[in-house]
Amino acid sequence: DVKVTQSSRYLVKRTGEKVFLECVQDMDHENMFWYRQDPGLGLRLIYFSYDVKMKEKGDIPEGYSVSREKKERFSLILESASTNQTSMYLCASSFGTGGYWNQPQHFGDGTRLSIL
Amino acid sequence: GENVEQHPSTLSVQEGDSAVIKCTYSDSASNYFPWYKQELGKRPQLIIDIRSNVGEKKDQRIAVTLNKTAKHFSLHITETQPEDSAVYFCAAPNDYKLSFGAGTTVTVRA
């Protein structure tokens, strides 16, 4: 069974801090994704990666960056946290065959991030 | 996302009745349509998906139908049970990225 593990379930940080959210998958998936989930807005794509060291902007990349140094690990970075980045963050991964938009995605449990 | 519209936003059904959730999409090149279920406090999990070369797919009590001409697809849950209570998300590709609907909160009344 695919396992996508996010480093923290809950995280509290202060405005202006640099925040790192980590995600690891154990299925040798090529594609990895970061979403944020807010009530009434569904899942919105922040960034994704289809290969090591490759990254692509999603729909809401402002204020975020990512890093993928190893195939199994995808990190989301909030360069200078702000209160409007308080949200649930979900990591996902998928196989690369057929396109990263075209394959089932497997999600982690999420990190609920609060910025005070 | 605004590229995928999902209705209704909430749905309350009596146990044993059917539930239907509908999504419309904008990218006519879309060819993959998954549905995810998210129980309270848990991760979204894929429950069924359909590709554009078929019009309907069933898996026990759930089914998905696709109308490519009208650009909409629907999730059907029959004989609903309390464990079907959850938030359901549809998704469709848009500009080579998967866009999700805003979600439907389904409550099954005993």
Interface residues (C-beta under 8 A of the other chain):
Chain A: V4 Y35 G40 L41 G42 L43 R44 L45 F48 G58 D59 L90 G99 Y100 W101 N102 Q103 P104 Q105 H106 F107 G108 D109 G110
Chain B: G1 Q6 S9 N31 Y32 P34 Y36 K42 R43 P44 Q45 L46 D49 F89 P93 Y96 K97 L98 S99 F100 G101 A102 G103
